[in-house]
């Protein structure tokens, strides 16, 4: 029996979206005066990816075929979290977290693999 349930995907989608909204607000208000425009743009991309993927997980959870997909939902959740999380960590302290730079595309690749799995 798979641990992936529509309820898990729904809650995960809501959590990603809420985190993205909170991160976006923090970037707009808390980081705006502390970061260069390029860093703010990267922060916005990371928060937007969380929101978009959260909404996608909400939709996937409602689909009768994909609401229990063993790979797609977890891949999208993990990939989006790694992709956005590493970008945010690098924006906050590139020197301390520079080892995360090569991990960012891995998160993006896992996220994309989740969407490809939905096509198959």
C-alpha positions in Angstrom: 0.0 0.0 0.0 1.3 3.4 -1.0 1.8 6.2 1.6 0.7 8.7 -1.1 -2.9 9.6 -0.6 -5.0 12.5 -2.0 -5.1 13.9 1.5 -1.3 13.9 1.8 -1.0 15.6 -1.6 -3.7 18.2 -0.7 -1.9 19.0 2.6 1.5 19.1 0.9 0.1 21.4 -1.8 -1.4 23.7 0.8 1.9 23.8 2.7 4.0 24.6 -0.4 1.6 27.4 -1.4 1.5 28.8 2.1 5.3 28.7 2.4 5.6 30.4 -1.0 3.3 33.2 0.0 5.0 33.7 3.3 8.4 33.7 1.6 7.2 36.1 -1.0 6.0 38.5 1.6 9.2 38.2 3.6 11.2 38.9 0.4 9.1 41.9 -0.4 9.0 43.4 3.0 11.9 42.0 5.1 14.6 41.5 2.5 13.9 44.3 0.0 16.3 46.8 1.6 18.9 44.2 2.3 19.4 42.5 -1.0 20.5 43.4 -4.5 17.8 43.3 -7.2 19.3 40.1 -8.7 19.0 38.4 -5.3 15.4 39.6 -4.9 14.6 38.2 -8.3 16.0 34.8 -7.4 14.0 34.9 -4.1 10.8 35.7 -6.1 11.4 32.9 -8.5 11.9 30.5 -5.6 8.7 31.6 -3.8 6.7 31.5 -7.1 7.8 28.0 -7.8 6.6 26.9 -4.3 3.2 28.5 -5.0 2.8 27.1 -8.5 3.8 23.6 -7.5 1.6 23.8 -4.4 -1.4 24.6 -6.6 -0.4 21.8 -8.9 -0.4 19.4 -6.0 -3.8 20.6 -4.9 -5.1 19.8 -8.4 -3.3 16.5 -8.6 -4.8 15.4 -5.3 -8.3 15.8 -6.8 -7.6 13.7 -9.9 -8.9 10.2 -9.5 -5.9 8.7 -11.4 -3.1 10.8 -10.0 -4.2 11.4 -6.5 -2.5 8.2 -5.5 0.4 8.3 -7.9 3.4 6.8 -6.1 6.0 8.9 -7.8 4.7 12.1 -9.3 3.3 13.9 -6.2 6.3 13.1 -3.9 8.7 14.0 -6.8 7.0 17.4 -7.3 6.9 18.1 -3.6 10.6 17.1 -2.9 11.9 18.7 -6.1 10.1 22.0 -5.5 11.3 22.1 -1.9 14.9 21.4 -2.8 14.9 23.7 -5.8 13.3 26.7 -4.0 15.0 25.9 -0.6 18.5 25.9 -2.1 17.9 29.1 -4.0 16.6 30.8 -0.8 19.6 29.6 1.2 22.0 30.8 -1.4 20.3 34.2 -1.5 20.5 34.5 2.3 24.1 33.5 2.6 25.9 32.4 -0.6 29.3 32.0 1.1 27.9 29.7 3.8 25.7 27.6 1.5 27.7 27.6 -1.7 27.8 23.8 -1.6 24.0 23.9 -2.4 24.6 25.5 -5.8 25.0 22.2 -7.7 22.0 20.7 -5.8 19.5 23.3 -7.1 19.3 21.8 -10.6 18.8 18.3 -9.1 15.7 19.6 -7.3 14.5 21.1 -10.5 15.1 17.8 -12.4 13.2 15.8 -9.8 10.3 18.2 -10.0 10.3 17.9 -13.8 10.4 14.1 -13.5 7.3 14.3 -11.4 5.4 16.1 -14.1 6.7 13.8 -16.8 5.5 10.8 -14.7 2.0 12.4 -14.9 2.2 12.3 -18.7 3.0 8.6 -18.8 
